[in-house]
Amino acid sequence: MLKIKDLQVQYKDFTALNIQGEIDIQGNDIVGIIGANGAGKSTLIKALTNQVAYTGNIEKPKDVAVHLQENPYPNVLTCQTIMEGLLKTTLNKDEKLKSLVAFFNFQNMLKKKVTQLSGGQKQRLTLIMVLYQDALLTCFDEMTAGLDFEARSRLMEKIQEWYSGKNATLLLVTHYFDEIEKLANKLLIIDKGHMIDFGSTKDLFKKYVGYSTIFIEEDYEKLTLPTGIKIVSQKGKQAFSFANKKEEEEAIKALAVLGKKFSISNNSIEIIYLNALSQSKK
């Protein structure tokens, strides 16, 4: 479906992206792309959609749809006029477009101008036009940026529902790890333009964390547990990794005796990311 090999994007003397080796993304893969600001995530999407010059090789489908962070729609036109003009169709005669408008509960927004829409409503307008294309490869670049948790959750549910059972590959650029945990089966980690790792979320969790991890909601008291290895965690928490269920259970018993509040995960994208970065710097 999508192959990327030795991809490089250069802006004069600055290397914005330098992915050495090959990335092979299969049909129906949903790939979360994560990294800090300036890591090269959006540059990768721009290279895939021919918005920037690059060297290397990209094999991709002919039909690629993209959701950009910002979309400068004309302020004087209604949402319906924008949809019909960009999609080259007529809403009243297009059952597919009508179903998407209903799917996103957008009927009452059709006669409004873009300046009258909230952030979430603007995102829905863009998503309707992106999903309408039913492309084999669709790139979403920070599609929930600026939305509150509830609005983000609703959009994620809509995306999950729309693509359920469809033959499509999705690339998700996002700062929200929970979105990737909910949707993605693979992960591409980028740092300062370089690929740190690529693989299934399960394989990368096993590689960088182990069987499971336990988070303790404090970091002022340094803990020692009978099993597990302390690993890199987000600020304000301590994290321990465990090689198997038995080690995890022994640690849970010890934490219960100590009266500590904790949570367990075997799919935390954030803990994969933090420890992948830590190990890459050694």
C-alpha positions, 0 to 999 in steps of 0.5 A: 500500500505505502512504501517509503525508502531513504526519504529526505527533505532538505530546506537549504542547509536544514534537513527537515526529514531523514528517514533511512531504511524502508517503511512498509505500510500495509493495506488497512494499517492505521499508523500513528505518527508521533514526535515533538514539535518540529520532529518532521511529522507534518513534513512527512505528510507534505512529502507523501502528498507532493507538497514539498520536494524530496529525495528517496522513494515513495510508492503509494496509491494514486488516490491519496486524501489529506486532512491538513491542520489549517484550511483557508476556506473562503469566508464569504461562501456557505459550507454547502457551496464550499463542499459542492465546489471542492467536491464538484458535486451537488448535495441534493443529488449526491446520496454519498455526500448527504449520508456524510452530512447526516453522519456528522450531524452537519445539516444545520451548518450547511447554510452558515459561513465558515466564520460562523462555525466553531472549531469542532464544526470546522473540523467536521466540515473538513472531515466530510470532504476528506472522507467523501473521497474514500481514498486508499490512503488518507493522511490526518494531520492534527485533525483534533487540534484545539478541541476539548476532550469530549469533542475529540472523543466524538470525532475519534468515534466517528472516524472509527465507525466510518472506516470500520470494515473498509479497505483503507490505510490511515496515517494519523499525525497527533500529539494525543497519545490516547487517539493512537491507543484507540485507533492505531495498530502501528506506530512511527516514532520520529525525533528531530527528523529521524525515524526512531522506530516503526512497528506494531504497537504491540511489538513496540510496547514489548520492545521498549516496556515489556509485558506491562507497566504500572504507573504510580501517581507520584514522583516525590517518594522514590519507590522500590518494588520487589519486582519490575524495572523502573523506566522513564515516565511522564512528569509526576509519575513513576513507572515500572515495567514487568516481564510477565504476569507473575512479576506484575502480581507481586508488585501489585501486592506490594503496592497494596500493602503500601497503600499506593494508588496505581494504574496498569497498562499494556498499550500505553503509547506515551510510555513507548514513546518516552522510552524509545527516545531515551534508548535512542540517545544512549 
